[in-house]
Structure formats: structure tokens, C-alpha cells
Amino acid sequence: MLTKSVNFYCYDSKEKYRLDHRCNKVIVNCQLFMNTLIQNAVELLRKLVSIQSFSGEEHQRSDYLTAYFSEKGISTERTGNNLVIRQPHHNAQKPTLMLNSHLDTVRPGAGYAFDPFSPPHSASHVYGLGSNDAGASLVTLLQTFLYFYKKPLPFNLLLALSAEEENSGPNGMQLLWKKLSGEVNMAIVGEPTGMKAAVAERGLLVIDGEAKGLSGHAARNEGINALYIALEDISTLRSVNFPKISPVMGEVKLTVTQINAGTQHNVVPDRCRFVADIRPTEMYTNSEIMAILQPKVKSELKARSLTNSSSATPAKHPLMQCAQQLGIETYTSPTTSDWMRITCPALKMGPGESARSHRPDEFVTVEELQQGIEGYIRFIKKLTT
């Protein structure tokens, strides 16, 4: 853009040389600033990896990041372990774009080849628990926010770092959104997507089923076998047809994943419990799915939560249009995130790869962090409301 301006407006060679020189200096300074953002992201992520932050135990990370912003003269608003940071020129007359990622991690698995909180140092990688999910998104969104902190935009920027995402806890985005819902108009949710844009995300409905029978001696063919009732109900659930098909996500998916019954070999079980994992689309609410399933079976069905709803970016929303204009690949995400807890239009996008999440020897590359910062900045510059 700068080079084109120089070529268009310069009419003599001396003036062209002077402006070319100025243009090159600006480009160099911009690149140096970008390099600083990338290096800051790398260093911050390495520090955050060393701070234990299991779901519900994010206070140390929240403390550290509060101090991190304070050193830069930036105030934070804290709700529990959630942090919110606003631009200094926040204008209530403008719409607000929320940049969100989460502070918490799962607990490390047993397969780590190194200490997940004190990983080996690498010039090209950042290793450790939560480095990919979602530390990479957190630090790159944070540096992107700092890049735009004092820059005027057609919308406000708000950085929200949430707790309890990994365990769908009540004190994370679910709590924070009660304060932000009247303010935020759209959001980018940072999760490892390879900087592709997830424009739809299946919800999650976990159902605990319990079949009740009557115990008796197996040899005398006594009692009512709860296991048989459960098996019939499971077969019924597998055959349920949800006629409304999402144009983006397809059909509702239902999978029975656990079953448990019986105390010993010669006793007819009077209780049989099973678990169904359901991935809804935007065509059904979780309550609607429960209302469809319960009348079809004898077992009692209980939802663990009805709040984990599916999400989809409206086709004509500026977020969707921006992704299309930039040629960003879009897809439907099979995994959930804090997107399901907010009610405004959003998309999910961040550096790293979902396949690395919750696995031993977790990592993200420095190149991916660079792609994250550059991709976020490019997206926000392009976005119009």
C-alpha cells in the first residue's frame, strides 16, 4: 500500500527517492515492532506454561497477568479469576469486538516425557501444558490487543481472558457473560484451529440414563432385568431420527459411550446406568432434544447440563464476510469452547492445532505464534461493522 502511494504521487526522481526512503524506513520500523510482539508472545507463553492453572485454580495466572498489564499502565477488571481489559478510548456508541481465550488447562496426562510446567527450551517451539490449548491463542490475542490498544477503530476492542473453560465450570465465561452480554456485539474466540475460522461449533449434551428393574436370582429366572431394559432403550436412542438438518453441521449425532450394571454373576441387576454423548446442531436446543428422547424410552434420562449449546456464525455477518474476503478457510468444529456460552455472533480461530490438545508433550511453534499475531491483526484491520 505504501509503495503504491509513492509511485502514484511522486513526479520527480529526487522526491521519489526521498519518499521511497521514508517508506522503507516505515516498513522496517513496522517489522521491528512486529518482531517485538512475536518475541513478547513467546516469552509470555513460556512464563504462563510454568504457572499451574487447572480449571478452577487459575488465580496464579490471573495474578500474574494483572501485574503484567499493570506494568504497562493498563488496568484490568477481575471477576473471580476472569480478566477483562478495555481500550482507553472505549466509546459506548460503537459496537464492541471481544477477543477471548481461556486461562485454564486440563491436568497433565501420565505420558509426558518432560515436566509439563518446566519443559525443555527450544528456539523454534514452546513446549508445556497448555502451550497449544489455549496458551498460544491467549498470548497472540493479548499482543494483538496491545497492538491496537490506542489505535482508533470503527469498533471497541475488549480482551476477555476466561477461567474454567476446560471443565465448563460456572465461574468462567458463564459468570463473565452476565456482565458482558449487554456490551459485546461480536467475538473472536481463540482456540487452536491452525488459524482457520470455525464458523460453526457443535454443542454438547451429556445424558445419564438409568433403567430400573427388580433384582432376583439368575438361576430361577426371577426379577426384572434392568440391563435388558437399558439395552432396548439404547437401541431405541440409536435409531432416533432428528429430521431438521443443519445446512452447516448436518445431523445431530448421538453416541452411547458408557454402560454399567450388576453386582455379581448370579443376581439379576435392578439398576443399569448408561451415558449418551450428543452433539447438537443449531437446529435444536438441548431442552428440545431431551423432550424428544425421554418419551421414547423407559429409562430415566437426566442432562448434566443444558447450557452447552451449538453455535453458528450468521452467513451475512461482518465476521463471516471478513473471513471470506481474506480467503480464510472455514469449517465446522467438532469440539466445544467458550463460544457456546456467549450469545453474540462469533467465530473461533487461533494458532496451534486441535489434535495436539490434551495430549502429552504439548507444544506450539514460534512460527505458529507469528501466524497468529499477523492473522489476527490482518483480520481486525479488514473487519467492518
N, C-alpha and C positions, 0 to 999 in steps of 0.2 A: 504494500500500500504506500509506504514512504517512498520507495523507489519510483513508483508510477507518478507520484506527485511531483517529484523532482524533474522527471523527464518531461512532464506536461508544462510546467511553469518556467523552466529555465530557457532563456533566449540567447545568452552568450556563454562562451566556454568558461570564462572566469567565474561567473555567477554559478554556472552548473557545477564547477569543481568545488566551490565553497559549500553549496548545498549538499552535494554528494558527500563531502567530508562530514558535514553536520549529521546527515542521515546515517552514515556508517557509525558515527560515534554514538548516536541514539540506539542503534541496533546492538552495538557492543554492550552498552550500559544495560539494556533490557535483558540481554543474555546473561550478564553477570548477576543481575537481580534474580533471574530465573534459577540460575545455578545455586544462589544462596537459598532460595526457597526449597529446592530439592535437598540440599545438604541439611537444612534445618529439619526437614521432614524425616530424613534418615536418622539424624541424631535423636530427635524426639521419639521416634518409634523404638529405637534401641533402649531408651530410658524407660518408656512405658512397658515394654516387654519385661523389664526387671521388677516391675511393681505388680504384685499379685492383685488380681481384680476379678475374682469369681463373681458370678451373678449374686447380687445382694450384698457383696463385700467390696464395693467399688470405691469406698471412702478414701483410700490412699491415692488412687489415681485422680479422683476429684480434687483432693487437697493439692496434689502436685500441679495439676493444670490450672487451678485457681491462682496459685503462686506464679505459674508460667505467664499467664496473662497479666497479672499484677505487675510483674517486672517490666512489661511493655506499656504500662499505664492504662491498661484496659480492664474495666470492671466486669465481673461475672455475676449472674443471678443463679443461686443454687436452690434447688428443690430436692431435698433428700440428697442423693448422690448425682442427680442430673444437673447439668450446667447449661445455661443459656447466655449467649453473648450477642450483643447488637451493635450495629454501626453507630457512630456518634451522631450522625445526621439523620437518624431514624425519623421518617415522615409518615404520620398516621394516614395521610391522604393517598399514599402509594400502596400498591399491593406488596406483599412480603413473600420472599422465597426463603424457605427453610433449608439449610444444609444440615443433614442429620446423619450421625453414625453412633455406634454404641461403645461404651467403655468396658463392658464386661466380657469375660471369656468363659468357656467351659473349663472343667477341670482337666488336667493333662492325662492322657492315656498312659498305659504302662510301657508302651513301645518306644519311648523316646531314647535316642542314642546319646543325648546330652541333657544337661539341666535345662528344662524349658524356660527358666527365669534367668539363667546365665549362659546363654548359648555361645558358640564359637563366633569370633569376629570374622567378617568377610567384607571385602571391598565391594563386592557385587551383589550380596544378599543381606537381608536382615532375617535372622532366624529367631525362633522362640514362640512360646504360646501366645496366640492372638495376633501374631505379626501379620498374618493374611486375613484373618476373620476376627475383628474388622479393623485392626490397628492401621492397616495400610489406608483404608478409606478415611479413618479418623484423622490421621496426620495430614493427608493430602487435602481433605476438605478444610482442615484448620488453616493450612498455609494458603489455600485459595481464598479463604475468608480474610486473612491478613493482607493479601494482595489487593483486595477490593475494599479494605476497611474504611478508607477515607475517600474512595472514588465515588462520584455520583453515578447512579444507575437509574433506569426507569422503574425500579422496584427496590424495596429494602432487602438487605441480606440479614439473615438471622442464623447463627450457628447453634445447634442443639445437640449436645452430647448426652446420650441417654444411658440409663442403667437397666439392668435386668432384662435385656433383650433375649439372651440365650435361654432363659427359663420362663419367658413370658410372665414375668413377675408383675405384681400390682403397683410396684413403686418405681417403675421405669417410665416409658413413654405413655403408658396408660394413665399414670398420675400427671405427667408433664402436659399431656394434651389437653387436660381440663383447663390449664392456664393459657395454652397457646391457640386453641381451636378458633377463637374469635379474632385472632391476629394473622395467622398464617394462611396464605391463599394457595400455595403450591410448594412442592418439596422435591428435593433430590435426596434419596436415601442411599447412603454409602454402604455397600456390601461388595464382596469380591465377585465381579462379573466380567473381568477382563476388559473393562470399560465399554462393554456392550450395554445397551439400555434395555433392562427388563421393563416392559410396558404392561405386563400383567403378572400377577402372582397368585397362585392358588392359596386358598385359605387352609385351615387345619381344624378338623373336628374329630376329637378322640372320644369314642364312646365305650363305656364299660357296660357290658351286658351280663346279666345274671339270670340263669334259668333255675327254677325251684322245683324240686320233686319230693320224694319221700324215700328215706333210706330203708333198706331191708337186706335180707341175706341173699346173696347172689345164687346160691345153690338151690334155694326154694323158689326162685323167680318172684320174690316179694318186692314191694316198693314201686316207686315211680322214678325212673332213671333220668335225673336232670341232665346228664351228659347227652342222652339221646334227644332231649328237647332242645338243647343248645345246638346240636348238630343240624337238626331240622331248621332251626332259626338261622343258623349261619348259611345254610344252603339257600334259604329264602332271601337273606340280605344280599347274597352274591348275585341273585337274579333280578334284584330291583332295578327297574328302568326309570331313569330321570330324563323325561322327554325334552326338556329345554336344554339345547346345546349352545354353549358359548361360542361365538364366532372367533374368539381369540384362544380360549383354553380348551375347547372341546367338551367332553363329557365329565360329569362328576365321577371321581374314582373312589371306590370303596374296597378296602382290603382288610380281612380279618388277620391279625398278626399274633394273637396270643390266646391260649385256652388252658384252663386249669380246673381239674375236678378230681374227686376221690381221695380217700384216706388210706385204703388198703384193698387188696385184690378181691376179697370176698364180701365187700359191702357195696351195695348199690348207692351211688352218690346222690345226695339230696340237694346239692348245690353244684352248679357248674358256672364258672365265670370265664368270660372271653372279652377281648378287646378288638375294636374295629377302628382302623385308621382311615379317615375320609378326607379327601382333598376337594373341597367345593370350588365351584366357579362363581362368577358374579351373577349367575342366573338364579341362584338360590341362597337364602340366608341359612345360617346354621340352624336356627329355630325351625325354618320350613323343612329342612331335611329331617330333623327329629320328628316333626309332625307326620311326615310321610312314612318313616320307618317303624315307629312304635306300634301302630295298629296292625302291622303285618306279622308281628312275632309274638310269641308267648313270654319270652324273656323280658325282664325289666331293663330298659336302656337308660343310662344316665350320661349326659355330656359332661366332660371335665371342664369345658369352657365353651361358651357360645360367642366369645368376643373375637376369636381368631378368624376374621372374615377374609374373603378373597378381595383382590384389588385389580383394577384395570385403568390405564391412562385413557381419558376420553380421546377419541380419534382426532378431533379438531382442536384440542388444547394446545397452547403455545409450546408446552414441553414436548409434545409429540411432534409438532411441526418443526421445532428446533432440531430434534434428533434426526428427522428426515432430511432437513436442509444440509446438515453436516455429514450426511451419509453414514450415520452411526447405525450399526446393525442392531435390530431389535429382536426380542424373543420373549417367550413366556417362561417365568421362573418356576421351577418345581419346589423351591424352598421358601420358607416364610421369613419375615423380617418385621421391623417396627412399622413398615408400611401398613400392615393390617390394623394398626392402632390409630391411624390418622384418617381424617375424613375428607381432606382436600385432595385435588389431583396431584399425582406424584409419579416419579419413575425411580427405578433402582439401578444404580450404576457406581462402579468403583474398581480400583486396581486390584490385582490378585485373581485367583481362580477358586471358584466354589469347591472344586474337587479336593483342594488341599485343606478345607475347613475341617476341624475336629479330628485331624489326623496327627500321628506322631511326627516329630521333626518338621513342624510347620515353618514356612518361610514365605517371603516375598522378595522380589528382586528390586534393586535400586532403579533399574530401567522401568519397571512397572510403576514405581512411585513417581518417576518423572512423567510417564504417560498419564498418570492420574492427575497430577497438578496441571499439566498442559491441557489435558482434555476437559477438566472442569472449567478452567479459565476460558478456553475457547467456547464452551457451551454457554457460559454466563454472558460473555460478550455478545453472542449471537442471539440470545433469548430476548424476545419482546413480549409484551403483555397485551 
